[in-house]
Amino acid sequence: MTADAVTVELWAARLPGPFRFAEHCWLLVRRGDQCDRWEVWQDADAGGESWGHVHRNLMAPTAGIRNHLAYGLHRWSGEQADQLARRIEVAPHAYPWCHTYRYVPGPNSNTFVQWCLEERYRLRWRSVGAGYARRMWR
């Protein structure tokens, strides 16, 4: 990969306890050796850089949730990755729910990821809250 090449990756980890059927999703934007993790967290301004509930680098890129391991779901490169990276990186100023978080029905972490991905990729049924973002395209 060249220094200016961009890839975007979709990652997830299962939630702990009674919600273990569900998963929390986030996005990684990679440029050469630089990797930024973008996600919405239930607590606003929890760490890393944050804009309300939207966080960059709250946790290590592939860190799971508590004792649940992370797993990759999809990877984009080329023009699609460039477009996605731009959308993700303007999210602090464009994402409509930066200062709102609700576990169900959303907006939540999966709402954010689905909003970033638009119609490029449809999150799985385990990604509770993804449908909240899809309402915008109906």
N, CA, C and O atoms as a GROMACS GRO file, in nm:
protein
  552
    1MET      N    1   0.085  -0.118   0.000
    1MET     CA    2   0.000   0.000   0.000
    1MET      C    3   0.089   0.124   0.000
    1MET      O    4   0.184   0.131   0.078
    2THR      N    5   0.060   0.219  -0.085
    2THR     CA    6   0.137   0.343  -0.090
    2THR      C    7   0.098   0.431   0.029
    2THR      O    8  -0.005   0.410   0.092
    3ALA      N    9   0.182   0.530   0.058
    3ALA     CA   10   0.161   0.614   0.176
    3ALA      C   11   0.028   0.689   0.170
    3ALA      O   12  -0.032   0.717   0.274
    4ASP      N   13  -0.019   0.722   0.049
    4ASP     CA   14  -0.144   0.797   0.039
    4ASP      C   15  -0.265   0.708   0.012
    4ASP      O   16  -0.377   0.759   0.001
    5ALA      N   17  -0.246   0.578   0.001
    5ALA     CA   18  -0.358   0.486  -0.022
    5ALA      C   19  -0.445   0.477   0.103
    5ALA      O   20  -0.395   0.474   0.215
    6VAL      N   21  -0.575   0.474   0.081
    6VAL     CA   22  -0.671   0.468   0.191
    6VAL      C   23  -0.745   0.337   0.185
    6VAL      O   24  -0.784   0.291   0.077
    7THR      N   25  -0.764   0.276   0.300
    7THR     CA   26  -0.856   0.163   0.313
    7THR      C   27  -0.950   0.195   0.428
    7THR      O   28  -0.913   0.265   0.522
    8VAL      N   29  -1.070   0.143   0.418
    8VAL     CA   30  -1.168   0.156   0.525
    8VAL      C   31  -1.214   0.015   0.560
    8VAL      O   32  -1.244  -0.066   0.472
    9GLU      N   33  -1.218  -0.012   0.689
    9GLU     CA   34  -1.256  -0.145   0.736
    9GLU      C   35  -1.374  -0.134   0.832
    9GLU      O   36  -1.382  -0.041   0.913
   10LEU      N   37  -1.463  -0.229   0.823
   10LEU     CA   38  -1.577  -0.241   0.914
   10LEU      C   39  -1.544  -0.352   1.014
   10LEU      O   40  -1.514  -0.464   0.975
   11TRP      N   41  -1.552  -0.320   1.143
   11TRP     CA   42  -1.523  -0.415   1.250
   11TRP      C   43  -1.642  -0.422   1.345
   11TRP      O   44  -1.726  -0.332   1.349
   12ALA      N   45  -1.648  -0.530   1.420
   12ALA     CA   46  -1.755  -0.548   1.518
   12ALA      C   47  -1.707  -0.634   1.633
   12ALA      O   48  -1.606  -0.705   1.622
   13ALA      N   49  -1.779  -0.628   1.742
   13ALA     CA   50  -1.758  -0.717   1.857
   13ALA      C   51  -1.894  -0.738   1.922
   13ALA      O   52  -1.978  -0.648   1.924
   14ARG      N   53  -1.914  -0.856   1.974
   14ARG     CA   54  -2.039  -0.887   2.044
   14ARG      C   55  -2.044  -0.808   2.175
   14ARG      O   56  -1.941  -0.778   2.236
   15LEU      N   57  -2.165  -0.776   2.215
   15LEU     CA   58  -2.186  -0.705   2.341
   15LEU      C   59  -2.186  -0.804   2.456
   15LEU      O   60  -2.216  -0.922   2.437
   16PRO      N   61  -2.154  -0.757   2.576
   16PRO     CA   62  -2.151  -0.846   2.692
   16PRO      C   63  -2.291  -0.867   2.753
   16PRO      O   64  -2.387  -0.798   2.719
   17GLY      N   65  -2.298  -0.963   2.843
   17GLY     CA   66  -2.416  -0.985   2.926
   17GLY      C   67  -2.540  -1.021   2.849
   17GLY      O   68  -2.535  -1.096   2.751
   18PRO      N   69  -2.653  -0.968   2.893
   18PRO     CA   70  -2.781  -1.006   2.833
   18PRO      C   71  -2.797  -0.961   2.687
   18PRO      O   72  -2.890  -1.005   2.619
   19PHE      N   73  -2.708  -0.876   2.640
   19PHE     CA   74  -2.715  -0.826   2.503
   19PHE      C   75  -2.615  -0.897   2.412
   19PHE      O   76  -2.584  -0.846   2.304
   20ARG      N   77  -2.564  -1.012   2.452
   20ARG     CA   78  -2.458  -1.081   2.377
   20ARG      C   79  -2.500  -1.125   2.238
   20ARG      O   80  -2.414  -1.161   2.157
   21PHE      N   81  -2.629  -1.124   2.207
   21PHE     CA   82  -2.675  -1.155   2.071
   21PHE      C   83  -2.645  -1.040   1.976
   21PHE      O   84  -2.639  -1.061   1.855
   22ALA      N   85  -2.625  -0.920   2.029
   22ALA     CA   86  -2.606  -0.800   1.946
   22ALA      C   87  -2.457  -0.768   1.931
   22ALA      O   88  -2.373  -0.818   2.007
   23GLU      N   89  -2.427  -0.684   1.832
   23GLU     CA   90  -2.288  -0.644   1.811
   23GLU      C   91  -2.277  -0.492   1.800
   23GLU      O   92  -2.370  -0.423   1.758
   24HIS      N   93  -2.160  -0.444   1.840
   24HIS     CA   94  -2.122  -0.304   1.830
   24HIS      C   95  -2.028  -0.293   1.711
   24HIS      O   96  -1.929  -0.366   1.704
   25CYS      N   97  -2.058  -0.203   1.618
   25CYS     CA   98  -1.974  -0.187   1.498
   25CYS      C   99  -1.898  -0.055   1.503
   25CYS      O  100  -1.941   0.041   1.566
   26TRP      N  101  -1.782  -0.053   1.435
   26TRP     CA  102  -1.704   0.069   1.419
   26TRP      C  103  -1.629   0.062   1.287
   26TRP      O  104  -1.625  -0.042   1.221
   27LEU      N  105  -1.569   0.174   1.249
   27LEU     CA  106  -1.497   0.184   1.122
   27LEU      C  107  -1.352   0.224   1.147
   27LEU      O  108  -1.322   0.304   1.235
   28LEU      N  109  -1.263   0.165   1.069
   28LEU     CA  110  -1.122   0.204   1.071
   28LEU      C  111  -1.088   0.271   0.939
   28LEU      O  112  -1.123   0.220   0.832
   29VAL      N  113  -1.022   0.384   0.947
   29VAL     CA  114  -0.970   0.453   0.829
   29VAL      C  115  -0.818   0.441   0.836
   29VAL      O  116  -0.755   0.493   0.928
   30ARG      N  117  -0.760   0.371   0.737
   30ARG     CA  118  -0.615   0.349   0.734
   30ARG      C  119  -0.553   0.427   0.618
   30ARG      O  120  -0.599   0.420   0.504
   31ARG      N  121  -0.448   0.501   0.651
   31ARG     CA  122  -0.366   0.572   0.552
   31ARG      C  123  -0.221   0.541   0.586
   31ARG      O  124  -0.164   0.597   0.679
   32GLY      N  125  -0.163   0.451   0.509
   32GLY     CA  126  -0.026   0.411   0.540
   32GLY      C  127  -0.018   0.351   0.679
   32GLY      O  128  -0.090   0.256   0.710
   33ASP      N  129   0.069   0.408   0.763
   33ASP     CA  130   0.085   0.358   0.900
   33ASP      C  131  -0.017   0.417   0.997
   33ASP      O  132  -0.027   0.371   1.111
   34GLN      N  133  -0.093   0.515   0.954
   34GLN     CA  134  -0.192   0.580   1.039
   34GLN      C  135  -0.324   0.502   1.035
   34GLN      O  136  -0.370   0.464   0.928
   35CYS      N  137  -0.383   0.477   1.151
   35CYS     CA  138  -0.511   0.408   1.159
   35CYS      C  139  -0.598   0.479   1.263
   35CYS      O  140  -0.558   0.492   1.378
   36ASP      N  141  -0.716   0.524   1.222
   36ASP     CA  142  -0.810   0.590   1.312
   36ASP      C  143  -0.935   0.507   1.326
   36ASP      O  144  -0.993   0.462   1.227
   37ARG      N  145  -0.977   0.486   1.450
   37ARG     CA  146  -1.100   0.413   1.480
   37ARG      C  147  -1.211   0.516   1.505
   37ARG      O  148  -1.196   0.605   1.588
   38TRP      N  149  -1.321   0.501   1.431
   38TRP     CA  150  -1.436   0.591   1.442
   38TRP      C  151  -1.557   0.513   1.491
   38TRP      O  152  -1.589   0.406   1.438
   39GLU      N  153  -1.624   0.567   1.593
   39GLU     CA  154  -1.742   0.500   1.645
   39GLU      C  155  -1.824   0.596   1.729
   39GLU      O  156  -1.778   0.704   1.767
   40VAL      N  157  -1.945   0.555   1.757
   40VAL     CA  158  -2.030   0.623   1.853
   40VAL      C  159  -2.029   0.538   1.979
   40VAL      O  160  -2.041   0.416   1.973
   41TRP      N  161  -2.016   0.604   2.093
   41TRP     CA  162  -2.014   0.537   2.223
   41TRP      C  163  -2.131   0.590   2.306
   41TRP      O  164  -2.174   0.704   2.288
   42GLN      N  165  -2.181   0.507   2.396
   42GLN     CA  166  -2.298   0.545   2.474
   42GLN      C  167  -2.273   0.666   2.562
   42GLN      O  168  -2.367   0.740   2.594
   43ASP      N  169  -2.149   0.688   2.604
   43ASP     CA  170  -2.114   0.805   2.685
   43ASP      C  171  -2.052   0.911   2.596
   43ASP      O  172  -1.959   0.883   2.520
   44ALA      N  173  -2.103   1.032   2.605
   44ALA     CA  174  -2.045   1.143   2.528
   44ALA      C  175  -1.908   1.178   2.586
   44ALA      O  176  -1.886   1.168   2.707
   45ASP      N  177  -1.818   1.219   2.500
   45ASP     CA  178  -1.686   1.269   2.540
   45ASP      C  179  -1.614   1.171   2.634
   45ASP      O  180  -1.560   1.211   2.737
   46ALA      N  181  -1.614   1.044   2.597
   46ALA     CA  182  -1.557   0.938   2.682
   46ALA      C  183  -1.406   0.925   2.670
   46ALA      O  184  -1.344   0.861   2.755
   47GLY      N  185  -1.345   0.984   2.568
   47GLY     CA  186  -1.200   0.974   2.551
   47GLY      C  187  -1.162   0.987   2.406
   47GLY      O  188  -1.247   1.004   2.320
   48GLY      N  189  -1.033   0.979   2.380
   48GLY     CA  190  -0.986   1.003   2.244
   48GLY      C  191  -1.026   1.144   2.203
   48GLY      O  192  -1.031   1.233   2.288
   49GLU      N  193  -1.054   1.164   2.077
   49GLU     CA  194  -1.115   1.290   2.032
   49GLU      C  195  -1.264   1.264   2.021
   49GLU      O  196  -1.305   1.158   1.973
   50SER      N  197  -1.344   1.358   2.065
   50SER     CA  198  -1.488   1.333   2.060
   50SER      C  199  -1.566   1.459   2.027
   50SER      O  200  -1.525   1.572   2.054
   51TRP      N  201  -1.680   1.432   1.968
   51TRP     CA  202  -1.778   1.535   1.934
   51TRP      C  203  -1.910   1.479   1.982
   51TRP      O  204  -1.982   1.414   1.906
   52GLY      N  205  -1.943   1.504   2.107
   52GLY     CA  206  -2.060   1.439   2.166
   52GLY      C  207  -2.033   1.290   2.178
   52GLY      O  208  -1.938   1.248   2.243
   53HIS      N  209  -2.119   1.210   2.114
   53HIS     CA  210  -2.105   1.064   2.119
   53HIS      C  211  -2.012   1.008   2.010
   53HIS      O  212  -1.975   0.891   2.016
   54VAL      N  213  -1.975   1.089   1.912
   54VAL     CA  214  -1.886   1.044   1.804
   54VAL      C  215  -1.742   1.053   1.855
   54VAL      O  216  -1.698   1.158   1.902
   55HIS      N  217  -1.670   0.941   1.845
   55HIS     CA  218  -1.534   0.933   1.896
   55HIS      C  219  -1.436   0.886   1.788
   55HIS      O  220  -1.467   0.802   1.704
   56ARG      N  221  -1.318   0.944   1.794
   56ARG     CA  222  -1.207   0.895   1.712
   56ARG      C  223  -1.098   0.849   1.809
   56ARG      O  224  -1.052   0.925   1.895
   57ASN      N  225  -1.061   0.723   1.794
   57ASN     CA  226  -0.954   0.663   1.873
   57ASN      C  227  -0.984   0.656   2.022
   57ASN      O  228  -0.898   0.680   2.106
   58LEU      N  229  -1.108   0.624   2.054
   58LEU     CA  230  -1.147   0.597   2.192
   58LEU      C  231  -1.073   0.474   2.244
   58LEU      O  232  -1.028   0.470   2.358
   59MET      N  233  -1.061   0.373   2.156
   59MET     CA  234  -0.991   0.249   2.190
   59MET      C  235  -0.895   0.213   2.077
   59MET      O  236  -0.897   0.275   1.971
   60ALA      N  237  -0.812   0.114   2.101
   60ALA     CA  238  -0.721   0.065   1.998
   60ALA      C  239  -0.802   0.015   1.878
   60ALA      O  240  -0.916  -0.030   1.895
   61PRO      N  241  -0.746   0.022   1.758
   61PRO     CA  242  -0.822  -0.009   1.636
   61PRO      C  243  -0.901  -0.140   1.639
   61PRO      O  244  -1.018  -0.141   1.600
   62THR      N  245  -0.841  -0.247   1.685
   62THR     CA  246  -0.912  -0.375   1.680
   62THR      C  247  -0.943  -0.430   1.820
   62THR      O  248  -0.961  -0.550   1.837
   63ALA      N  249  -0.949  -0.341   1.918
   63ALA     CA  250  -0.986  -0.384   2.053
   63ALA      C  251  -1.134  -0.421   2.054
   63ALA      O  252  -1.216  -0.352   1.996
   64GLY      N  253  -1.165  -0.530   2.120
   64GLY     CA  254  -1.304  -0.574   2.132
   64GLY      C  255  -1.376  -0.498   2.242
   64GLY      O  256  -1.329  -0.394   2.289
   65ILE      N  257  -1.490  -0.550   2.281
   65ILE     CA  258  -1.571  -0.490   2.386
   65ILE      C  259  -1.562  -0.580   2.509
   65ILE      O  260  -1.602  -0.696   2.506
   66ARG      N  261  -1.508  -0.525   2.616
   66ARG     CA  262  -1.478  -0.602   2.737
   66ARG      C  263  -1.400  -0.727   2.699
   66ARG      O  264  -1.292  -0.716   2.642
   67ASN      N  265  -1.451  -0.847   2.728
   67ASN     CA  266  -1.375  -0.968   2.696
   67ASN      C  267  -1.422  -1.033   2.565
   67ASN      O  268  -1.394  -1.150   2.542
   68HIS      N  269  -1.492  -0.958   2.481
   68HIS     CA  270  -1.538  -1.010   2.352
   68HIS      C  271  -1.443  -0.963   2.242
   68HIS      O  272  -1.421  -0.843   2.225
   69LEU      N  273  -1.388  -1.058   2.168
   69LEU     CA  274  -1.292  -1.027   2.063
   69LEU      C  275  -1.358  -0.956   1.946
   69LEU      O  276  -1.476  -0.976   1.917
   70ALA      N  277  -1.281  -0.872   1.880
   70ALA     CA  278  -1.327  -0.801   1.761
   70ALA      C  279  -1.307  -0.889   1.638
   70ALA      O  280  -1.220  -0.976   1.637
   71TYR      N  281  -1.388  -0.866   1.536
   71TYR     CA  282  -1.374  -0.938   1.409
   71TYR      C  283  -1.405  -0.843   1.294
   71TYR      O  284  -1.493  -0.757   1.304
   72GLY      N  285  -1.331  -0.860   1.186
   72GLY     CA  286  -1.351  -0.778   1.068
   72GLY      C  287  -1.469  -0.829   0.986
   72GLY      O  288  -1.489  -0.950   0.973
   73LEU      N  289  -1.548  -0.736   0.932
   73LEU     CA  290  -1.664  -0.773   0.850
   73LEU      C  291  -1.647  -0.739   0.703
   73LEU      O  292  -1.697  -0.812   0.617
   74HIS      N  293  -1.578  -0.630   0.673
   74HIS     CA  294  -1.566  -0.588   0.533
   74HIS      C  295  -1.450  -0.489   0.520
   74HIS      O  296  -1.409  -0.426   0.618
   75ARG      N  297  -1.399  -0.477   0.397
   75ARG     CA  298  -1.287  -0.385   0.369
   75ARG      C  299  -1.311  -0.320   0.233
   75ARG      O  300  -1.349  -0.386   0.137
   76TRP      N  301  -1.288  -0.189   0.228
   76TRP     CA  302  -1.298  -0.115   0.102
   76TRP      C  303  -1.162  -0.055   0.068
   76TRP      O  304  -1.086  -0.018   0.158
   77SER      N  305  -1.132  -0.045  -0.060
   77SER     CA  306  -1.010   0.021  -0.106
   77SER      C  307  -1.044   0.102  -0.229
   77SER      O  308  -1.158   0.102  -0.277
   78GLY      N  309  -0.944   0.173  -0.280
   78GLY     CA  310  -0.965   0.251  -0.402
   78GLY      C  311  -1.061   0.367  -0.381
   78GLY      O  312  -1.068   0.425  -0.273
   79GLU      N  313  -1.135   0.399  -0.487
   79GLU     CA  314  -1.226   0.514  -0.485
   79GLU      C  315  -1.334   0.500  -0.379
   79GLU      O  316  -1.370   0.598  -0.315
   80GLN      N  317  -1.386   0.379  -0.359
   80GLN     CA  318  -1.489   0.360  -0.255
   80GLN      C  319  -1.433   0.394  -0.117
   80GLN      O  320  -1.502   0.457  -0.037
   81ALA      N  321  -1.310   0.353  -0.090
   81ALA     CA  322  -1.249   0.384   0.040
   81ALA      C  323  -1.227   0.534   0.053
   81ALA      O  324  -1.248   0.590   0.161
   82ASP      N  325  -1.183   0.600  -0.054
   82ASP     CA  326  -1.164   0.745  -0.050
   82ASP      C  327  -1.296   0.815  -0.016
   82ASP      O  328  -1.299   0.905   0.069
   83GLN      N  329  -1.405   0.776  -0.082
   83GLN     CA  330  -1.536   0.836  -0.056
   83GLN      C  331  -1.581   0.810   0.087
   83GLN      O  332  -1.628   0.902   0.155
   84LEU      N  333  -1.567   0.687   0.132
   84LEU     CA  334  -1.606   0.653   0.270
   84LEU      C  335  -1.524   0.730   0.372
   84LEU      O  336  -1.579   0.782   0.469
   85ALA      N  337  -1.394   0.738   0.352
   85ALA     CA  338  -1.307   0.809   0.446
   85ALA      C  339  -1.350   0.955   0.457
   85ALA      O  340  -1.354   1.010   0.567
   86ARG      N  341  -1.380   1.018   0.345
   86ARG     CA  342  -1.426   1.157   0.349
   86ARG      C  343  -1.555   1.169   0.429
   86ARG      O  344  -1.568   1.260   0.511
   87ARG      N  345  -1.650   1.079   0.407
   87ARG     CA  346  -1.777   1.084   0.480
   87ARG      C  347  -1.755   1.062   0.631
   87ARG      O  348  -1.814   1.133   0.713
   88ILE      N  349  -1.672   0.966   0.665
   88ILE     CA  350  -1.644   0.938   0.806
   88ILE      C  351  -1.578   1.058   0.872
   88ILE      O  352  -1.615   1.096   0.983
   89GLU      N  353  -1.482   1.118   0.806
   89GLU     CA  354  -1.404   1.226   0.866
   89GLU      C  355  -1.480   1.357   0.878
   89GLU      O  356  -1.439   1.444   0.954
   90VAL      N  357  -1.589   1.375   0.805
   90VAL     CA  358  -1.673   1.493   0.823
   90VAL      C  359  -1.789   1.466   0.919
   90VAL      O  360  -1.868   1.556   0.948
   91ALA      N  361  -1.799   1.343   0.967
   91ALA     CA  362  -1.909   1.305   1.056
   91ALA      C  363  -1.924   1.396   1.178
   91ALA      O  364  -2.037   1.424   1.217
   92PRO      N  365  -1.816   1.443   1.240
   92PRO     CA  366  -1.835   1.531   1.356
   92PRO      C  367  -1.918   1.655   1.325
   92PRO      O  368  -1.977   1.715   1.416
   93HIS      N  369  -1.923   1.694   1.199
   93HIS     CA  370  -1.997   1.814   1.160
   93HIS      C  371  -2.123   1.781   1.079
   93HIS      O  372  -2.206   1.869   1.057
   94ALA      N  373  -2.138   1.656   1.036
   94ALA     CA  374  -2.249   1.621   0.948
   94ALA      C  375  -2.343   1.515   1.005
   94ALA      O  376  -2.460   1.511   0.967
   95TYR      N  377  -2.295   1.431   1.094
   95TYR     CA  378  -2.379   1.324   1.149
   95TYR      C  379  -2.491   1.387   1.232
   95TYR      O  380  -2.464   1.462   1.325
   96PRO      N  381  -2.616   1.358   1.199
   96PRO     CA  382  -2.727   1.430   1.263
   96PRO      C  383  -2.752   1.398   1.411
   96PRO      O  384  -2.828   1.470   1.476
   97TRP      N  385  -2.690   1.293   1.464
   97TRP     CA  386  -2.719   1.254   1.602
   97TRP      C  387  -2.595   1.254   1.690
   97TRP      O  388  -2.583   1.169   1.779
   98CYS      N  389  -2.502   1.346   1.668
   98CYS     CA  390  -2.379   1.351   1.749
   98CYS      C  391  -2.408   1.362   1.899
   98CYS      O  392  -2.332   1.310   1.980
   99HIS      N  393  -2.515   1.426   1.935
   99HIS     CA  394  -2.543   1.452   2.076
   99HIS      C  395  -2.663   1.374   2.128
   99HIS      O  396  -2.721   1.410   2.230
  100THR      N  397  -2.701   1.268   2.057
  100THR     CA  398  -2.813   1.184   2.099
  100THR      C  399  -2.771   1.038   2.094
  100THR      O  400  -2.708   0.994   1.999
  101TYR      N  401  -2.807   0.964   2.199
  101TYR     CA  402  -2.778   0.821   2.203
  101TYR      C  403  -2.893   0.750   2.272
  101TYR      O  404  -2.934   0.787   2.382
  102ARG      N  405  -2.946   0.646   2.206
  102ARG     CA  406  -3.047   0.557   2.264
  102ARG      C  407  -3.012   0.416   2.221
  102ARG      O  408  -2.987   0.391   2.103
  103TYR      N  409  -3.010   0.324   2.317
  103TYR     CA  410  -2.977   0.185   2.284
  103TYR      C  411  -3.072   0.131   2.178
  103TYR      O  412  -3.029   0.077   2.077
  104VAL      N  413  -3.203   0.147   2.202
  104VAL     CA  414  -3.306   0.097   2.110
  104VAL      C  415  -3.412   0.205   2.097
  104VAL      O  416  -3.456   0.256   2.200
  105PRO      N  417  -3.455   0.242   1.982
  105PRO     CA  418  -3.422   0.186   1.851
  105PRO      C  419  -3.300   0.251   1.787
  105PRO      O  420  -3.264   0.214   1.676
  106GLY      N  421  -3.238   0.343   1.853
  106GLY     CA  422  -3.130   0.424   1.801
  106GLY      C  423  -3.167   0.570   1.821
  106GLY      O  424  -3.277   0.600   1.868
  107PRO      N  425  -3.079   0.659   1.786
  107PRO     CA  426  -2.949   0.637   1.723
  107PRO      C  427  -2.846   0.585   1.823
  107PRO      O  428  -2.843   0.625   1.940
  108ASN      N  429  -2.762   0.495   1.774
  108ASN     CA  430  -2.657   0.435   1.856
  108ASN      C  431  -2.534   0.410   1.770
  108ASN      O  432  -2.521   0.468   1.662
  109SER      N  433  -2.445   0.325   1.817
  109SER     CA  434  -2.319   0.301   1.743
  109SER      C  435  -2.344   0.246   1.604
  109SER      O  436  -2.276   0.286   1.509
  110ASN      N  437  -2.440   0.157   1.591
  110ASN     CA  438  -2.468   0.097   1.460
  110ASN      C  439  -2.540   0.193   1.368
  110ASN      O  440  -2.527   0.184   1.246
  111THR      N  441  -2.617   0.285   1.425
  111THR     CA  442  -2.679   0.391   1.345
  111THR      C  443  -2.569   0.473   1.278
  111THR      O  444  -2.577   0.504   1.159
  112PHE      N  445  -2.466   0.508   1.356
  112PHE     CA  446  -2.355   0.586   1.303
  112PHE      C  447  -2.285   0.515   1.188
  112PHE      O  448  -2.262   0.573   1.082
  113VAL      N  449  -2.252   0.389   1.209
  113VAL     CA  450  -2.182   0.314   1.105
  113VAL      C  451  -2.268   0.302   0.980
  113VAL      O  452  -2.218   0.322   0.869
  114GLN      N  453  -2.396   0.270   0.995
  114GLN     CA  454  -2.483   0.258   0.878
  114GLN      C  455  -2.498   0.393   0.808
  114GLN      O  456  -2.504   0.398   0.685
  115TRP      N  457  -2.503   0.502   0.883
  115TRP     CA  458  -2.510   0.636   0.824
  115TRP      C  459  -2.385   0.663   0.741
  115TRP      O  460  -2.394   0.717   0.630
  116CYS      N  461  -2.269   0.626   0.793
  116CYS     CA  462  -2.144   0.646   0.718
  116CYS      C  463  -2.141   0.562   0.592
  116CYS      O  464  -2.100   0.609   0.486
  117LEU      N  465  -2.186   0.438   0.602
  117LEU     CA  466  -2.180   0.346   0.487
  117LEU      C  467  -2.288   0.373   0.384
  117LEU      O  468  -2.276   0.330   0.269
  118GLU      N  469  -2.394   0.442   0.424
  118GLU     CA  470  -2.510   0.466   0.337
  118GLU      C  471  -2.555   0.331   0.280
  118GLU      O  472  -2.570   0.234   0.355
  119GLU      N  473  -2.576   0.325   0.151
  119GLU     CA  474  -2.626   0.202   0.088
  119GLU      C  475  -2.513   0.111   0.037
  119GLU      O  476  -2.540   0.011  -0.029
  120ARG      N  477  -2.389   0.145   0.068
  120ARG     CA  478  -2.275   0.064   0.021
  120ARG      C  479  -2.273  -0.076   0.084
  120ARG      O  480  -2.225  -0.172   0.024
  121TYR      N  481  -2.325  -0.084   0.206
  121TYR     CA  482  -2.319  -0.209   0.280
  121TYR      C  483  -2.432  -0.206   0.383
  121TYR      O  484  -2.455  -0.104   0.447
  122ARG      N  485  -2.500  -0.317   0.397
  122ARG     CA  486  -2.610  -0.324   0.494
  122ARG      C  487  -2.564  -0.405   0.615
  122ARG      O  488  -2.529  -0.523   0.602
  123LEU      N  489  -2.564  -0.342   0.732
  123LEU     CA  490  -2.525  -0.412   0.854
  123LEU      C  491  -2.619  -0.528   0.883
  123LEU      O  492  -2.736  -0.526   0.843
  124ARG      N  493  -2.567  -0.627   0.953
  124ARG     CA  494  -2.642  -0.749   0.983
  124ARG      C  495  -2.749  -0.725   1.089
  124ARG      O  496  -2.753  -0.620   1.153
  125TRP      N  497  -2.836  -0.825   1.107
  125TRP     CA  498  -2.945  -0.814   1.204
  125TRP      C  499  -2.892  -0.796   1.346
  125TRP      O  500  -2.961  -0.738   1.430
  126ARG      N  501  -2.772  -0.844   1.374
  126ARG     CA  502  -2.714  -0.828   1.508
  126ARG      C  503  -2.679  -0.681   1.538
  126ARG      O  504  -2.658  -0.645   1.654
  127SER      N  505  -2.674  -0.600   1.436
  127SER     CA  506  -2.637  -0.459   1.451
  127SER      C  507  -2.760  -0.376   1.482
  127SER      O  508  -2.808  -0.298   1.400
  128VAL      N  509  -2.812  -0.396   1.602
  128VAL     CA  510  -2.932  -0.326   1.647
  128VAL      C  511  -2.910  -0.176   1.635
  128VAL      O  512  -2.808  -0.124   1.680
  129GLY      N  513  -3.005  -0.106   1.576
  129GLY     CA  514  -2.996   0.038   1.558
  129GLY      C  515  -2.957   0.081   1.418
  129GLY      O  516  -2.971   0.198   1.384
  130ALA      N  517  -2.908  -0.012   1.336
  130ALA     CA  518  -2.868   0.024   1.199
  130ALA      C  519  -2.988   0.072   1.119
  130ALA      O  520  -2.975   0.162   1.036
  131GLY      N  521  -3.105   0.015   1.144
  131GLY     CA  522  -3.224   0.054   1.070
  131GLY      C  523  -3.266   0.198   1.095
  131GLY      O  524  -3.335   0.257   1.013
  132TYR      N  525  -3.225   0.254   1.207
  132TYR     CA  526  -3.256   0.393   1.238
  132TYR      C  527  -3.198   0.486   1.132
  132TYR      O  528  -3.263   0.582   1.092
  133ALA      N  529  -3.077   0.458   1.086
  133ALA     CA  530  -3.013   0.539   0.981
  133ALA      C  531  -3.077   0.514   0.846
  133ALA      O  532  -3.089   0.606   0.765
  134ARG      N  533  -3.117   0.389   0.820
  134ARG     CA  534  -3.173   0.356   0.688
  134ARG      C  535  -3.305   0.427   0.662
  134ARG      O  536  -3.345   0.443   0.547
  135ARG      N  537  -3.373   0.470   0.768
  135ARG     CA  538  -3.498   0.544   0.748
  135ARG      C  539  -3.478   0.672   0.667
  135ARG      O  540  -3.570   0.720   0.602
  136MET      N  541  -3.356   0.725   0.671
  136MET     CA  542  -3.327   0.849   0.598
  136MET      C  543  -3.333   0.830   0.447
  136MET      O  544  -3.355   0.926   0.374
  137TRP      N  545  -3.314   0.706   0.398
  137TRP     CA  546  -3.308   0.684   0.254
  137TRP      C  547  -3.439   0.635   0.196
  137TRP      O  548  -3.446   0.604   0.077
  138ARG      N  549  -3.540   0.626   0.276
  138ARG     CA  550  -3.671   0.580   0.226
  138ARG      C  551  -3.749   0.694   0.169
  138ARG      O  552  -3.862   0.674   0.123
   0.00000   0.00000   0.00000
